[in-house]
Amino acid sequence: MSYNLLMNSPFILENHTEYKEWRDLKLSHYPIQKNKLIFKFDDNIVDEKVLNLFKSAINDYNFAIYEFRSEVLDKKLLNFCATLGLTNSVSNLFSDQDNISNITNQGEKEKLTSKGEYIPYTNKQLNWHTDGYYYPINSAIKSFLLHCVCPAKEGGENLLMDHEIIYIHIRDHNPDFIDVLMQNNVMEIPSNKNIKGSKNISGPVFYVDEKNFLNMRFTSRQQNIIWKKNDMIKKIKKFIFEFVNEDKKYLFKLLLKKNQGYIANNVLHKRENYIDGDKKRLLKRLRFSNRLG
Ligand SMILES: [Fe+2]
């Protein structure tokens, strides 16, 4: 379901002029100049000017990278998010009292527990997805922060692709693909045995929310997912994977350093596998039900 789609929304397939205008503006920000997307913040006072530039980058790309000079404690991370208007954090099975998830390789010790079953808590590759794709759209994850406390010895690179760019790429190729991807029952996630009362969740891949922003729900997982039976689905998935795996212009690769992180309006992303050093790779994640911008 899309809410209150405005008459002049660029996301109505018939609105060619509005779409072209929105599309051309979006594409004008590419190719990405990496240095334009990394913002250094002072440790104690978050500079208003830098903050505005950071927000403006998120407006253009749906993600941006921040960097602090020294260690960032949880409280400061929460304050930083609050300064940006990200206050509606969302908990999950493994988050702490501040809704922060400590993403680290659980290794052998947790293999038999539910936490060890989740790829994020291993050192394996985490394939393309948007966060919370298994939630219904009325309780969607609209943005998230990923903060690096300790990088891996090797690997663990993050790959990001703005979901609006993917939308453009698909629509320019075949608007009928978009029509299918916006259907309310195109992707179904069966109930989760680890969550009491969990139900099957059905929803679109792309949808427009109540504030007229475009959102994406997507996972590359092959199991525990039921795609609607439609002749086009196979072609669409192939088209998406070819784009995200082969594109050079719109794809952003990022190896987070200590005290660096990024905030994203839930763009499509992926993590490469990694090898821990003496100290384990540790990333902190916060998810929000509102977005930035
Ligand atoms: Fe993720």
Residues whose N, C-alpha, C, O or C-beta is under 5 A from the ligand:
A	BS01	LIG	D131
